[in-house]
Amino acid sequence: MAERSPIIYLRGYAGPPSGVDKQTDDPFYGFNSGATHIRVGGEGTPRFYQFEGPLLRLMSDEGYQLLVRGDQQAHLQAQADGAVSPESIWVHRFYDWAASTFGTSVTAAPEEFDLERAAERLYDFVQLVRRKTGAPKVHLVAHSMGGLLARCLIQKVSRTADPRTGEPRRPGSELVDKLFTYGTPHGGIAFDLGGGLVDWAMETFGPNGSDIFAPDRMYTYLTPGASDGDDPPPGWRPNEIPAEAFDARRVFCVVGTNAADYGLVEKAVGPRSDGLVHIDNAYVRGAHRAFVHRSHSGRYGLVNSEEGYQNLRRFLFGKYQVRADLRGLELPDQPSGASRVWQAEVRLAVRGLPTVMHEQRAAHYCPIQLNQESARHSAEGDTGGVPLATAFLLDPVDVRGGLDSRPLRSRYTLVLRVFHLVEKSGRFFWEDHLEQVPDWEDTLIVDVGRRGSPEETGSQAWAAWNSRVPGSIDDTDPIAAEPCRMVEDGEGLHTEIPMPETVRPILGSESRLRLTVSRFG
C-alpha cells in the first residue's frame, strides 16, 4: 500500500470556445503559473514576492514528480501496472475534447462542454492513475468549477452504473482520499442586481456555461438519478455533501476575500466575495476552510499564492490537526432600545512562513458573528462551541542541522480580537464607537511537538496568552512561561484554556478556548 497518494489537478471554468482553446494551449492548464506580486499592509501597495507556483513547489517541497513525456495520459497508459511512483502529479485535461486546436487527434469535432461527461472521464482517469501507481486513492486539487467537477464524480458518477458496461462503479470514498478546492462556488454563483451588470456577467460566462452554477443545474449533476428539469427537493443545499457519499472532513476549502483585485465582474458579484464567488458560497458545510485575502484568479489570485499553497501542503501532508473553539460563551445583555452586534476577528500565522495562513477580518467582510454563531450552535445542540480556526501541522523539522536535547516543535499563533457595533432600528450608530479599536485583543501562542527528547515518540502541545508572557514572542518558551496540561481521549489531546480576565465581562465568566490536537492523515 502506497504511503502517499497521487495528486490530480482540475482547472476552473474556461468560458466560451475561444477561452477553451486558450486554456488547452497551456500544458498544465494554468497550475504552473506563479506570481511576483503580493499585497501587504493596509495601504494595499503591491510588493515584490516570488512564488514559483504550486506544481513546482510540490516537487521541491515534497519530492513529487510531474511526468509528461509529450502526453501525460498516453505516457501513463503505456506504463506497466504499479510501475509509476504514487508521488506524482497529474493534470486532468478535460477541456481538450471541447478544443478546436487539435484537429482530429482527440475527437473528430469539438464537443460542447458537459460537466457530467467530464466527470465520467475524470472517473476513468482516476482509475487509470490508481492502477498504474498502485495507490489505493488519489488527492483531487481543484480551482473554481473544477471543485464541482470533483464533487460530480464523488456524489453522482461514482454512485451510478457505468453506461458502457452496466457494472456499478466504485464509490468516490474508495477512490479519493482528500479534496482541496480554491474558490469553488459550492453554493453556486449569485450576481448583485443593477446597471446591466448581470447581463454582462452572463455574456462573459457564455450561454453554454453559466447554468453550471445555478442551483437547479447543480442538483442535476450532484444527485444520483436526477435529470435535467428535475427540481431540487425542499431543503436541498448545493454546498452539502451527503455523508454516505463522502466525509466532509476530508475536504478543505480556500475562501477568497479580496474582490477588488478581480476586475469589473466584482461589480456584479459584490464586495463580500473573491470577485466572482460569494464568501458564503465558497465552502462545503462541515469541511475545513481557510479565509485568504486573495481574489478568484489572476495576478493576485488564490491558486498562484503562497497562502493557498501552504494550506494545500499542510492539508495533504500534515500529520496532525489543531482546532480552536470558543466555549462557555455568554454575551452581555442587550441595551434598551438597541442591540449590540458582537464580532471576532482571527488571524492564524505559522512560524517560518512569510504569509498569514487564515484571516477573518471585518475589513474583508468576513468576521466571526458571535451572536449568530452562538445562537446557531445552541439551537443545533452543538456543545463544541464556536469554531475559531483549524490548522494542519507538518512534522516538526530541526532547522538547526542536528538533534539536540531540545524537543522539535511547530509554532502557531492565533490572534483574536473582539469588538462590537450598536444597531438601532436596523442601522448602525457611531456616537459611542471608536473605529478599528477592539474591545479586547490578545494572541495565543501554541507549540506542538514531540514529548520529551527528540528520540521519544508521541506528541504534546503547549499554549500561553501573549499578554501573560514577558518579552518577545520569538524568545518565549510557552513550556516555561505557562504550560497547559493536555488530556488525551478519543478525540486526541485537548485542553481548555481560560480566557483572560479582561475579556470575561464580554464573553462570560466561564468562557474558555478549547484546543484540540488530533491525528490526521
DRENVEX-513279 format. One record per atom (N, C-alpha, C): residue in three letters; x, z, y. Coordinates in pm, whole numbers, plus 50000, padded with zeros to 5 digits. Layout:
BEGIN
ALAXZY...
//
This chain:
BEGIN
MET500855000049880MET500005000050000MET500885000050125ALA500594990950218ALA501394989850339ALA501185001950427GLU502275006550488GLU502185018150576GLU501585014450711ARG501825002250756ARG501294997950885ARG500514984950868SER499604982750961SER498674971650947SER499064959951037PRO498804947550991PRO498984935951079PRO498054937051200ILE498424930451309ILE497654930751432ILE497154916651463ILE495854915351486ILE495254902551522ILE494674903651662TYR495094894451750TYR494634894251889TYR493484884251905LEU492514888051988LEU491354879752017LEU491194878652168ARG491234866652219ARG491134865052364ARG489674865752409GLY489494865352542GLY488164866152601GLY487554852452624TYR486474852452701TYR485714840352728TYR486544830452809ALA486534817852767ALA487354807552833ALA486584799252933GLY485234800252934GLY484474792553030GLY484034779152977PRO483814769453066PRO483344756053026PRO484444748452952PRO484154736152902PRO485144728652824PRO486504727152890SER486554725653020SER487854724353087SER488654737253073GLY487964748753078GLY488644761453060GLY489114763352917VAL488334758552821VAL488734759252681VAL490014751252659ASP490064739152712ASP491254730752696ASP492484737352758LYS492294743752871LYS493424750452937LYS493944761952853GLN493034769552794GLN493464781152715GLN494144777052585THR493674766252524THR494284762052398THR495684756452418ASP496044753152542ASP497414748752570ASP498414760152560ASP497934772452569ASP498814784152562ASP498994788052416PRO500224788752365PRO500424791852223PRO499914805452181PHE499774814852277PHE499324828252242PHE498054832152316TYR497334822152365TYR496034824652429TYR496124834652544GLY497274835752608GLY497414844252726GLY497954858052700PHE498064862252574PHE498534875752547PHE500044877252565ASN500744866152585ASN502174866852614ASN502444868752762SER501414868752845SER501614869852989SER501954884153028GLY503014885653106GLY503374898753158GLY503014899653304ALA503734907853378ALA503434909653519ALA504674914653592THR504744911553720THR505834916553805THR505294924153926HIS503974926253931HIS503374933554042HIS502604945553990ILE502664956254065ILE501844968054035ILE501394973954168ARG500164978754172ARG499674985254294ARG499845000254278VAL500525006454373VAL500755020854367VAL500365027154499GLY499935039854492GLY499625047154614GLY498295043254672GLY497835051454765GLY496545049154827GLY496485036954916GLU497645032254965GLU497625020855054GLU497425007754980GLY497605007854848GLY497344995754769GLY498374984954785THR499544987954837THR500564977754857THR501204973854725PRO501244960954691PRO501884956854566PRO503384959754569ARG503884964654457ARG505324967154441ARG505824959454320PHE507114957254316PHE507714950554200PHE507744959954081TYR507204955253970TYR507314962553844TYR507224952253732GLN508224951853648GLN508324941553546GLN507804946653412PHE506694940853367PHE506154943853233PHE506174930953154GLU506834930953041GLU507114918652969GLU505954913052890GLY504834919952884GLY503684915052809GLY503524922452677PRO502274923452627PRO502024931852510PRO502654926652381LEU502744913552362LEU503314908552237LEU504804911552228LEU505544908252333LEU506974910652332LEU507274925652326ARG506454933552392ARG506684947952395ARG506464954252256LEU505454949552182LEU505244954752048LEU506404951051956MET506994939351979MET508144935351898MET509334944351924SER509564947752050SER510724956052084SER510504970752056ASP509264975552076ASP508984989752056ASP508714993351910GLU508014984751839GLU507544988251705GLU508104979451595GLY508944969651631GLY509584961251530GLY508654951351462TYR507554947551527TYR506644937651470TYR507204923551486GLN506804914551398GLN507224900651403GLN506084891951454LEU506434881651530LEU505464871851576LEU505854858551512LEU505224855251399LEU505594843751317LEU504754831651355VAL505394821051401VAL504674809151446VAL505004797051357ARG506254792351362ARG506704780951281ARG505844768651301GLY505484765951426GLY504714753951457GLY503214755651449ASP502744764251361ASP501314766551345ASP501164779751269GLN500714790151338GLN500644803151274GLN499804802951147GLN498624796951154GLN497744797451039GLN498304789050924ALA498844777250954ALA499414768950849ALA500614775750785HIS501454782150868HIS502594789550815HIS502134800750723LEU501084807750763LEU500564818850683LEU500034813750549GLN499284802750554GLN498704797250431GLN499774792550333ALA500934788450386ALA501984783050300ALA502784793950228GLN502604806550269GLN503374817250209GLN502724822450080ALA503554827949993ALA503024834049871ALA502264846849906ASP501284850249825ASP500524862549848ASP501454874549847GLY501314883149949GLY502124895249959GLY503534893050007ALA503874880550049ALA505254877550087ALA505524879850235VAL504484881350316VAL504654882750459VAL504634897550498SER505484901150591SER505544915150634SER504224919250700PRO503694930850663PRO502494935750732PRO502764939150878GLU504004941650913GLU504354944551052GLU504484931251127SER503344924651144SER503314911351203SER502134910051299ILE502274900851394ILE501264898551498ILE500714884451483TRP499394883351491TRP498724870451475TRP497714868551586VAL497554856251632VAL496574852851735VAL495524843851671HIS494294848451670HIS493214840251613HIS492784830151718ARG493124817451696ARG492864806751794ARG491484800651769PHE490454808851790PHE489104804651757PHE488554793951850TYR489184791951966TYR488704781752060TYR489214767852026ASP490164766551932ASP490734753451903ASP489684743451856TRP488634748551786TRP487594739651737TRP486744733951851ALA486774740251969ALA485984735552083ALA486834727752183ALA488124725952152ALA489024719052245ALA488974703952224SER489244696452331SER489254681752324SER490664676152328THR491664684952322THR493044680452342THR493814678252213PHE493214680952096PHE493934679651970PHE493504667451888GLY492734658551945GLY492304646951869GLY491494651051747THR491894646351631THR491174649751507THR491974659251421SER492984665751479SER493834674551399SER493104687251355VAL492144691551432VAL491384703551396VAL489984699951350THR489324691651425THR487954687651390THR487704673751444ALA486754666751386ALA486504652851426ALA486104651751572ALA485364661351624ALA484944661451763ALA484844675951807PRO485074678551935PRO484974692351981PRO483604698351955GLU483584710451905GLU482334717451881GLU481904724852006GLU480614727152020GLU480144736452121GLU480434750452071PHE481054758652154PHE481474771752108PHE480274780152065ASP480394786451951ASP479354795251899ASP480034808051851LEU479614819451905LEU480294831951876LEU480174835951729GLU479014833951668GLU478854837751528GLU479724829151437ARG479834816251467ARG480694807651387ARG482154812051402ALA482524815651525ALA483884820451547ALA484134833451470ALA483134842151462ALA483274854751388ALA483394852151238GLU482714841951188GLU482844838451046GLU484264833451017ARG484824825751109ARG486204821151092ARG487184832851104LEU486854842351190LEU487684854251201LEU487674861951068TYR486524862951005TYR486444869550874TYR487394862850775ASP487374849550771ASP488264842250680ASP489724844650717PHE490014845050847PHE491404847050890PHE491884861050854VAL491024870950872VAL491394884650834VAL491684885350685GLN490864878850604GLN491094878750460GLN492424872050426LEU492734861150497LEU494004854150474LEU495184863150509VAL495124869850623VAL496214878750664VAL496374890150563ARG495274895850519ARG495354906750421ARG496004902050291ARG495604890150246ARG496124885150119ARG497624882050127LYS498054875850236LYS499444871750248LYS500384883350279THR499874893850343THR500714905350377THR500594916650276GLY499534916750198GLY499294927750107GLY498744940150173ALA498434939150302ALA497904950650376ALA496414952250345PRO495954964550323PRO494524966550295PRO493624963750415LYS494154966350536LYS493344964550656LYS494194958650768VAL493524954050875VAL494194948950994VAL493714956851116HIS494494956251223HIS494054960951354HIS493564948851434LEU492454950251503LEU491954939951594LEU492154944651738VAL492804936251819VAL493044939151960VAL492384927952040ALA491464931352127ALA490634921052189ALA490474923252338HIS490454912152411HIS490164912552554HIS488764906952578SER487984913952659SER486694909152707SER485784904752593MET485344892052594MET484424887152491MET485014888252351GLY486354888452340GLY486974889752209GLY486534902452138GLY486214912952214GLY485714925152154GLY484334923352093LEU483504914852155LEU482194911852098LEU482334903351973LEU483324894451972LEU483614886551853LEU484004895751737ALA484854905651765ALA485254915351663ALA484044923351614ARG483184927351705ARG482004935051665ARG481024926551585CYS480914913751615CYS480074904851536CYS480584904251393LEU481904903451377LEU482494903851243LEU482134916951172ILE482344928151241ILE482164941251180ILE480704944551153GLN479834941451250GLN478454945951242GLN477514936151172LYS477854923051173LYS476924913351114LYS477564904851005VAL478624897451039VAL479184887850944VAL479624894550815SER480334905750825SER480834912450706SER479744919350625ARG478544920150682ARG477434926850613ARG476384916950564THR476744903950565THR475844893750516THR476564885350411ALA475824878150331ALA476414870050225ALA477094857750285ASP478114852850217ASP478804840650257ASP477874828850228PRO477474821050331PRO476524809950306PRO477104799050217ARG478424798450206ARG479044788050123ARG478954791249975THR479004804149942THR479014808049801THR477844816849761GLY477184822749859GLY476114832149829GLY476604845949790GLU477924847749784GLU478504860449746GLU478514870149865PRO478304883049842PRO478384892749953PRO479824893850004ARG479944895750134ARG481264897550193ARG481654912450188ARG482944914850210ARG483424928550214ARG483034934950347PRO482624947550348PRO482244954250474PRO483404954650572GLY483074954350701GLY484104954650804GLY484954967150798SER484374978350755SER485124990850746SER486224990050640GLU486114980550546GLU487144978650444GLU488194968450488LEU487944961650598LEU488854951350647LEU489624955550771VAL488974963150858VAL489534966450989VAL489854981350993ASP491084984351031ASP491494998351044ASP491075003751180LYS491514996951288LYS491195001451424LYS490854989251511LEU489964991451605LEU489574981251703LEU489914986451841PHE490674978551917PHE491074982152054PHE490594971252146THR489864974952253THR489324964752344THR489764967452488TYR490064956552558TYR490344956752701TYR489154950652775GLY488464958352855GLY487434952752943GLY486344945052870THR485994949052749THR484924942352675THR483554946752727PRO482654937352755PRO481304941152802PRO480424945652686HIS480724957252629HIS479984962252513HIS478504964052545GLY478194966752670GLY476804968352710GLY476254956252782GLY476974944952777GLY476544932852845GLY477124931852986ILE476774921153055ILE477214919053193ILE475984917953281ALA475984925553390ALA474864925453484ALA475404921753622PHE474624913953697PHE475034909653830PHE474154916153935ASP474774921054043ASP474004925954156ASP473344913954224LEU472154916254279LEU471404905354339LEU471834902854482GLY471534890554530GLY471724887854672GLY472674876354700GLY472324868454802GLY473224858454857GLY473534846754766GLY472754844554662GLY473024833454572GLY474224835554483LEU474784847754483LEU475984850154403LEU475704850054255VAL474474853754216VAL474134853454073VAL474214839154021ASP473634829754098ASP473694815754055ASP475134810954048TRP475944814854146TRP477354810854146TRP478074816454023ALA477804829153990ALA478464835253875ALA478054828553746MET476764825453731MET476304819053609MET476904805153595GLU477074797953707GLU477714784953701GLU479184786253662THR479814797153706THR481204799453671THR481354801453521PHE480414808753459PHE480464810953316PHE480094798453237GLY479254789953295GLY478844777953223GLY477564780353145PRO476724770153131PRO475424771853067PRO475514775452920ASN476614772152854ASN476734774752711ASN477424787952680GLY477704795852785GLY478434808052759GLY477834820452817SER477104819352927SER476634831252997SER475674839552913ASP474924832952821ASP473954840552742ASP474634849652640ILE475924847852614ILE476634856452520ILE476544871052562PHE476444873552692PHE476494887052746PHE475114892752777ALA474064885652741ALA472704890652762ALA472294899352643PRO471634910752667PRO471274919852557PRO470514913352444ASP469554904252475ASP468794897852368ASP469704889652278ARG470624882252337ARG471564874252257ARG472534883252181MET472944894152243MET473844903552176MET473174909552053TYR471884912352064TYR471164917651948TYR471234907851831THR471154894951861THR471174884751756THR472484884751680TYR473614885051752TYR474884883851680TYR475514897351642LEU474854908451675LEU475344921551633LEU474484928051525THR473424921251481THR472474927451389THR472254918651266PRO472524923751146PRO472264916051024PRO470784912051015GLY470554899550980GLY469194894650964GLY468514889951090ALA469104892551207ALA468494888351333ALA468774873551360SER467784866951419SER467894852751452SER467584850651599ASP467954838951650ASP467664835651789ASP466164837151815GLY465844843551924GLY464454845651961GLY463914859151920ASP464624866251832ASP464164879651792ASP464394889451907ASP463404897951931ASP463524907952036ASP464134920751980PRO465014927152055PRO465564939952009PRO464464950351998PRO464524959251900PRO463504969751888PRO463664979852001PRO462644987652030PRO462744997852135PRO463885007552107GLY464645010552210GLY465745019952196GLY467055013852150TRP467055000752116TRP468304994452072TRP469274993452189ARG470514997252165ARG471544996852270ARG472694987952225PRO473074978252305PRO474154969152263PRO475504976152249ASN475704987252319ASN477024993752315ASN477125004552208GLU476265003952107GLU476345013251994GLU476715005651866ILE477635011151789ILE477975005751658ILE477345014751553PRO476485009451467PRO475865017851364PRO476925024651277ALA476685037251246ALA477665044851167ALA477925038451032GLU476915032050974GLU477085025950843GLU477955013250850ALA478105007550970ALA478914995550985ALA480374998751013PHE480615008851098PHE481995012151135PHE481995025451209ASP483075032851191ASP483225045751256ASP483685043651400ALA482855047451496ALA483195045251637ALA484455052751678ARG484855062851601ARG486085069951632ARG487325061851600ARG487135050251535ARG488245041051508ARG488305030151614VAL487575032351725VAL487515022651835VAL488065029051962PHE488845021552037PHE489365026052166PHE489045015352270CYS488475019552382CYS488075010252488CYS488815013452617VAL489555003652670VAL490175005052801VAL489184999852904VAL488855008353001VAL487855005353102VAL488565002953236GLY488394991253291GLY489004988153421GLY488144993253534THR488784998153642THR488035003853755THR488404997453889ASN489184986653887ASN489614980354011ASN488914966954028ALA487784966954096ALA487034954554117ALA487654945854225ALA488324951954320ALA488794944554438ALA489824933854404ASP490584935754297ASP491644926254264ASP491184914654178TYR489874913554153TYR489414902954063TYR488954890454137GLY488654891554266GLY488264879654339GLY486784879654374LEU486264867454401LEU484914865954454LEU483834870954361VAL484054869654229VAL483004873754136VAL482674888654150GLU483614896554202GLU483364910854223GLU482174912954316LYS481944903654408LYS480814904954499LYS479494903854424ALA479494896754311ALA478274895454233ALA478074907254139VAL479144913054092VAL479044923853994VAL478934937454061GLY479634939454172GLY479614952354240GLY480914959754224PRO481154969754310PRO482444976654311PRO482684986054194ARG481624990754130ARG481785000254019ARG482034992553889SER483164985453887SER483434976453777SER484914972753778ASP485314964253683ASP486664958553687ASP486654945053756GLY485554942053823GLY485374929253889GLY484424920253813LEU484274922653683LEU483364914753600LEU482464923453514VAL482994934353460VAL482244942853369VAL482024956453435HIS480754960853440HIS480454973953494HIS481134984753410ILE481564995353476ILE482245006453409ILE481405011853294ASP480105013653316ASP479245019453213ASP479005010053095ASN479314997253112ASN479114987553003ASN480394984552926ALA481514990752963ALA482804986652911ALA483284994952793TYR482425003352736TYR482865011252622TYR481755012752519VAL482155015452396VAL481235018352286VAL480925033252288ARG479675036552271ARG479285050652266ARG479965057452147GLY480575068952174GLY481265076352070GLY482685072052046ALA483135061452113ALA484515056652096ALA485445063752194HIS486735063052167HIS487725068152261HIS487815058352379ARG488185063652494ARG488275054852610ARG489325059952708ALA489835050652786ALA490735053952896ALA490315045753017PHE490245052253132PHE489915045553257PHE491225042053327VAL491395029353359VAL492645024353418VAL492295016553544HIS493025019353652HIS492715012553778HIS493344998553780ARG492754989953701ARG493164976053689ARG491914967253688SER492094954453718SER490964945153719SER490794938753582HIS489754930753569HIS489394924953439HIS490504916153382SER491094908053467SER492194899453424SER492934894753549GLY493944886353530GLY494714881553644GLY495984889653665ARG496574887853780ARG497874894053810ARG497834909253796TYR496724915253836TYR496584929753827TYR495614933553715GLY495614925753607GLY494634927553501GLY495024937753397LEU494044941153311LEU494204951453209LEU495224947453102VAL495124935153053VAL495944931152938VAL497424930952972ASN497764925853089ASN499184924853125ASN499634936853208SER499134948653171SER499514960953242SER500204970553149GLU501124978353203GLU501784988953127GLU500774999553085GLU499815002553171GLU498805012753138GLU498025008953013GLY497554996353010GLY496804991852893GLY497654992152768TYR498914987652779TYR499774987052662TYR500075000852606GLN500355010552692GLN500705023852642GLN499535030352570ASN498305027852616ASN497145032752542ASN497015025552408LEU497275012652408LEU497225004952284LEU498245010152183ARG499475011652225ARG500535015852133ARG500225029452072ARG499795038752153ARG499555052252103ARG498325052952013PHE497325044852041PHE496145044751955PHE496465038651818LEU497245027951817LEU497565021351690LEU498575029251607PHE499545035551673PHE500665041351600PHE500815056351618GLY499985062551699GLY500075076951719GLY499685084651594LYS500345095851573LYS500085104151455LYS499095115451484TYR498935118651613TYR498095129951648TYR497145126151761GLN496025132751763GLN495055131251871GLN494915144651943VAL495025144452075VAL494835156352157VAL493595154352243ARG492685163752235ARG491435162652309ARG491225175052394ALA490795173052518ALA490505184052609ALA489025183652646ASP488345194952625ASP486915196152658ASP486705208552744LEU485755207652835LEU485395218852922LEU484195225952863ARG484365238652827ARG483305246352762ARG482845258052850GLY481685263552813GLY481165275152885GLY480815272153029LEU480465259753058LEU480195255553195LEU478865261353244GLU478895267853359GLU477685273253422GLU477835271653573LEU477315260553622LEU477475257153763LEU476625266153851PRO477015267753978PRO476265276654069PRO474825271954088ASP473955281454125ASP472575277954155ASP472515268454273GLN471475260154272GLN471335250354380GLN470865257154508PRO471425252854623PRO470975258554752PRO469545254354784SER468885262254864SER467495259554902SER467405246754984GLY466475237954945GLY466235225655021GLY467255214855000ALA468205216954909ALA469225206854887ALA469735208354744SER470605199454705SER471225200354573SER472715197454587ARG473485204654507ARG474915202354504ARG475265193654383VAL475975182954408VAL476445174154303VAL477895177754274TRP478135183454157TRP479485187454120TRP480155176554038GLN481365173454078GLN482125162954012GLN483535167953978ALA484145161453881ALA485525164553845ALA486325151653836GLU487565152353874GLU488505141253859GLU489585145453759VAL490005136153675VAL491075138953580VAL492105127753585ARG493365131553564ARG494465121853552ARG495365126553439LEU495655117453348LEU496485120653232LEU497805113353244ALA498895120853243ALA500235115053251ALA501075119653132VAL502025111353092VAL502895114252979VAL504335113953028ARG505095124052988ARG506505124353027ARG507225111952971GLY507985105553057GLY508745093953016GLY508095080653046LEU506825080653093LEU506145068253126LEU506025066753277PRO506145054353328PRO506085052253473PRO504665050453526THR503665050653439THR502295048253482THR501385059453431VAL500215060453493VAL499215070353453VAL498395064453339MET498205072153231MET497505067253113MET495995066353132HIS495445075353211HIS493995076153223HIS493685083253354GLU492745077853431GLU492335084753553GLU490885081353588GLN490115091953605GLN488755090953653GLN488705097453790ARG488505089153891ARG488555094054029ARG487345089254106ALA486925097254202ALA485785093454286ALA486085080654363ALA487335079054408ALA487705067154482ALA487595054554397HIS487615056154265HIS487475044854173HIS486065043954116TYR485135051654171TYR483715051454133TYR483485056253989CYS484325065253941CYS484115069753803CYS484485084453781PRO484125093653873PRO484405107753844PRO483505112753732ILE483865124053675ILE483005130353574ILE481885137653646GLN480655134053619GLN479495140153683GLN479145152953606LEU479615164253653LEU479495176653578LEU478035180853556ASN477195179453657ASN475785183053641ASN475145174853529GLN475335161653535GLN474705152853437GLN475285154953298GLU476605155853289GLU477255157153159GLU476875170353092SER476845181053169SER476495194053114SER475055194053063ALA474125188253143ALA472715187753103ALA472535178852981ARG473235167552977ARG473095158252864ARG473575164552735HIS474735170952737HIS475275176852616HIS474405188552568SER473845196052663SER472955207052624SER471685201752561ALA471125190952619ALA469895185252566ALA470105179452426GLU471295174052400GLU471595168152270GLU472065178452169GLY472145191252211GLY472575201752121GLY474055201252089ASP474815195052175ASP476265193852155ASP476945206252208THR477565213752120THR478255226052161THR479715223552197GLY480125210952191GLY481525207652217GLY481905207952363GLY480925209052453GLY481225209352595GLY481365195552654VAL481885194952777VAL482055182452850VAL483445176852820PRO483545164852759PRO484865159252731PRO485585155152860LEU486855158752870LEU487655155352987LEU488605143652961ALA489325144052849ALA490285133452819ALA490715134452674THR491125122952619THR491685122252484THR492975114252491ALA493995119052423ALA495285112152420ALA495765111252277PHE496565101152249PHE497175099452118PHE498685100452133LEU499305107352039LEU500725110652053LEU501555103451948LEU502645097351994LEU503655092251904LEU504505103951856ASP505205102151747ASP506135112551702ASP507175114951810PRO507455127451845PRO508475130251946PRO509825124251906VAL510515118752003VAL511835112651979VAL512885120552055ASP513985123451989ASP515075130652054ASP515885120652135VAL515605119852266VAL516285110252351VAL517695114552388ARG518105126652343ARG519435131452379ARG520495126652281GLY520065118952178GLY521045113052089GLY521445121651972GLY520745132151943GLY521075140551828GLY520205152851825LEU520015158251705LEU519195170051690LEU519975182651725ASP519325192051788ASP519945205051812ASP518915215851783SER519145227651831SER518265238851795SER516925238451868ARG516785229851969ARG515525229552043ARG514545219951975PRO513305224351949PRO512335215451883PRO512055203151969LEU511755192151901LEU511395179851971LEU509935180752014ARG509625175752135ARG508265177052188ARG507845164752267SER506545162752273SER505935153352367SER505235161652472ARG505335157352596ARG504685164952705ARG503635156252774TYR502445161952786TYR501345155652858TYR500905165252968THR500475159753081THR499895168053187THR498515162653221LEU497595171853242LEU496225168253277LEU495915174353413VAL495785165853513VAL495415170353648VAL493895171153654LEU493365182453696LEU491925184553704LEU491555189153843ARG490615181953906ARG490125185354039ARG488605186754032VAL488065196954100VAL486625199254105VAL486185199354251PHE485125192154280PHE484625191754419PHE483125189254416HIS482495190454532HIS481045188854535HIS480605181154660LEU479415175654650LEU478725169354762LEU477345175654773VAL476815176354895VAL475485181954918VAL474515170554944GLU473425170654868GLU472435160054878GLU471095165754926LYS470525159555029LYS469215163355081LYS468335150955091SER467165151855033SER466195140855037SER466815127754990GLY467655128654888GLY468245116754829GLY469425111054904ARG469925118155006ARG471065113155084ARG472115124155093PHE473365119955101PHE474455129555115PHE474605133655262PHE474885146755282PHE475095151955417PHE476535157255426TRP477115155755544TRP478555158255560TRP478875169455658GLU477845176655708GLU478125186655810GLU479135197255765ASP479055201455641ASP479945211955590ASP480945206355487HIS481235193555500HIS482055186855399HIS483445183855453LEU484465186255371LEU485845182455403LEU486225171055310GLU486345159255363GLU486585147355282GLU487915148155208GLN487875144955077GLN489035144354988GLN489735157854970VAL489045168555002VAL489595181954979VAL488825188154862PRO489465190254747PRO488745195854633PRO488475210654651ASP487415215454588ASP487155229854585ASP488205237154502TRP488775229954404TRP489805235954318TRP490615224754254GLU491895227354233GLU492755217554168GLU493895224754096ASP494225219953976ASP495355225453901ASP495795215153799THR496925217653737THR497495208653636THR497785216553510LEU497275211553397LEU497575217653269LEU498785210553207ILE499795218253172ILE500975212753107ILE500845215352957VAL500955204852878VAL500775205952733VAL502015200152664ASP502615208152577ASP503715203552492ASP503245203352348VAL503495192452280VAL503175191252138VAL504445187052065GLY504785194051958GLY505995190751884GLY506095198151754ARG507285197651697ARG507505204051568ARG507575219151582ARG507125225651477ARG507165240151474ARG508565244751433GLY509175253551514GLY510485258951480GLY511595248851504SER512555248251415SER513695239351432SER513295225051398PRO514065215051443PRO513705201151419PRO513585197651271GLU514255205151184GLU514205202051042GLU512905206850977GLU512185216051041GLU510955221350984GLU509815211350999THR508885211650904THR507705203250912THR506565210750979GLY505505203451012GLY504375209851079GLY504485208351229SER503355209851298SER503315208051443SER502715220051511GLN502995221151639GLN502475231851721GLN502265226351862ALA501435233051937ALA501185229052075ALA501185241352164TRP501605239252288TRP501635250052386TRP501065244652517ALA500475253252595ALA499895248952722ALA499985259952826ALA500035255952952ALA500055265453062ALA499535258553187TRP498815265953272TRP498385260553401TRP499575260753496ASN499755250153570ASN500885248953661ASN500885259953767SER499695264353808SER499615274853910SER500205288053863ARG500365289553730ARG500935301753675ARG502425300453646VAL502955288553671VAL504345285753634VAL505185284153761PRO506215292353777PRO507065290853896PRO508015278953882GLY508325272853993GLY509335262253993GLY508795248653953SER509715239653922SER509395225753890SER508795224453751ILE507815215353735ILE507235212753604ILE508305207553509ASP509185198853558ASP510215193053471ASP511135203553412ASP511325214653485ASP512235225053438ASP511525236353365THR510225234453340THR509415245153283THR509265243753133ASP509375254853062ASP509115255352919ASP507865263552898PRO506705257152867PRO505465264852852PRO505545275652746ILE506425273852647ILE506525284052542ILE506945297352604ALA507935296652692ALA508425308852756ALA507505313252869ALA506895303552938ALA506095306853056ALA504765313253018GLU504035306952929GLU502715312152891GLU502285305552760PRO502765310252648PRO502395303952521PRO500925306252489CYS500305296252429CYS498925297852383CYS498915296852231ARG498165305352169ARG498125305852023ARG497165295151972MET497665286551885MET496845276051827MET496315280651692VAL495005279251672VAL494355283051547VAL494095270351467GLU494365270951337GLU494175259251252GLU492865260751175ASP492045250051178ASP490815249851099ASP490615235651049GLY489385232351008GLY489115219150954GLY489335207851053GLU489245210751183GLU489425200451285GLU490885198351321GLY491755207851288GLY493155207151327GLY493535219851401LEU494555219051485LEU494955230351567LEU494135230551695HIS493705242351736HIS492965242851861HIS493165256451927THR492925256552057THR492935268952134THR491965267452249GLU491515278452303GLU490655278352420GLU491355285852531ILE491655278752638ILE492435284052749ILE491475287852861PRO491435300352903PRO490545304253013PRO490845296253139MET489805292253208MET490015285753337MET490555296053435PRO491405291953528PRO491945301353627PRO490835308653704GLU491115320753745GLU490115328953813GLU489575322353939THR490395314154003THR489975308054129THR488865297854113VAL488665292553992VAL487615282553972VAL486415288153897ARG486505300353848ARG485385306053771ARG484115307753854PRO484185310853986PRO482935311354064PRO482195297954066ILE482895287054038ILE482265273854036ILE481815270153896LEU482725271153800LEU482445266353665LEU481825277053575GLY481855289553617GLY481275300253538GLY482325309753485SER481935322353467SER482875332653425SER483375330453283GLU482615323053201GLU483015320353062GLU483635306553046SER483895299753156SER484435286153146SER485835286353088ARG486105276653004ARG487395275752938ARG487655261252899LEU488915258152878LEU489295244852834LEU489715245552688ARG489025238052605ARG489365237752462ARG490315226152437LEU491445229252380LEU492485219352348LEU492565218152196THR492345206052144THR492355203652000THR493415193251967VAL494275196351872VAL495285187151822VAL494995184551675SER494735172051639SER494385168651502SER495165156451457ARG495305155151327ARG495975143451270ARG495125130951294PHE495805119851319PHE495105107251342PHE495975096051288GLY495385086751218GLY496175075751166GLY495345066851077
//
